[in-house]
Amino acid sequence: MIDFHTHSAASDGALSPSELVDRAAREGVTRLSLTDHDTIAGYLSVASAVPENLELISGVELSCQWGRVGIHVVGLGFDPRAPALTAHLERLNQARMDRAEKIAHKLERADMPGALAGALAVAEGGQIGRPHFARWMVLAGHVESEAVAFKRFLGRGKPGDISMLWPTLEETVVTIRGAGGIAVLAHPLDYKMTATRLRALTRAFADAGGDAIEVINGRPRPGDTDTLWRLVKEHDLRVSVGSDFHRDTTYGARLGIDTAHIPEGFGVWERL
């Protein structure tokens, strides 16, 4: 049982890093990576206190851009002290704060004052993102649910959807590889691309030095894994798997992916 894509309260997950690690151990996960968005603070907080039956791999999910498209790349097994990685994370932290200030300004113009302070309070020191604004909007009584917050204010094309100038895909892969890590293209089918465009993204990722594709992310739909395996073989990549766990939900995946059915020689876990 392996899970190389999970989130804690250090970014936009519900469980603290220690709660997440303890639950993974209880549920039979043997190798875990905590891949919070653009921060390794959660990983660092638990790296020296891991249950004996669990191996914790350094991890992070980095935001980047390929052209005008926002892409996520998971880094695994890197040196968390690598100077280039540290500088990269500082740059992302500042970009997220800049975006948060712009989102708050938009919400204040929509008669929701105090948005930035409210979202920061919800984040409780974690890496701030749109989900924190959505939760604050519910707590403050501005909307009835987080889903409505995204539908009306924070989703794609809405007032709080602030365009970001993230680092490029190539920069991101080079940073991960330079820190001794493995670069994984996260949830490729979530970008809603045509088959031709997705192949071009995968080729660009591989050409930049990318190592693997997530062939399982959460609960895949029928046929999804077949599509991703074709990309793996076409571009001579490896595979990674993860629940993309954030919190307990009706339709979300539980922690841990059974990798017994994945052929030997393909899994990134064989290189870690």
Secondary structure, DSSP 8 states (H G I E B T S, - for coil): -EE--B--TTTT-SS-HHHHHHHHHHTT-SEEE---BT--HHHHHHTTS--TT-EEE-EEEEEEEETTEEEEEEEES--TT-HHHHHHHHHHHHHHHHHHHHHHHHHHHTT-TTHHHHHHHHHTTS---HHHHHHHHHHTTSSS-HHHHIIIIISTTSTT-------BHHHHHHHHHHTT-EEEE--GGGG---HHHHHHHHHHHHHTT--EEEEEESS--TTHHHHHHHHHHHTT-EEEEE--B-S--SSS--S-B--TTS-TT-BGGGG-
